[in-house]
Amino acid sequence: MWKNISFVLLQLMILWAIHQLGLFLTEWASIPLPGNVLGMVILFILLVSGIIPITWIERGAKLLIKHLTFFFIPICVGLMTLGHMGISEGIFLMFVIMLSTCIGIIVTGGMSQTISRKKEE
């Protein structure tokens, strides 16, 4: 049992270290990208290249995914404090959300049709 717990903790530490590396690199190099996004790109590159096998982080990642909803609680509580903004700018926010959704659907549909046509040729 302790062996399993320590193994998962080691995997979580690897994931945390990669996250911290992304944060450090964005701050050090003044990259206009969130550090956690750069950390995920680094993790992706390490996994695809085979430098880090998936077995080194799989159980720790599954644990984080299993409890993913708990990570959204602070965000939701923070949004509750912005209720006044929803009242004053709610129409504009809804417009932006609907517009971006429509653009996403149109681009995705266009790309899938283009790929489908190229496969048929």
Helices and strands as residue ranges (DSSP letters): H 2-28, H 35-49, G 54-56, H 58-66, H 68-71, H 73-80, H 83-120
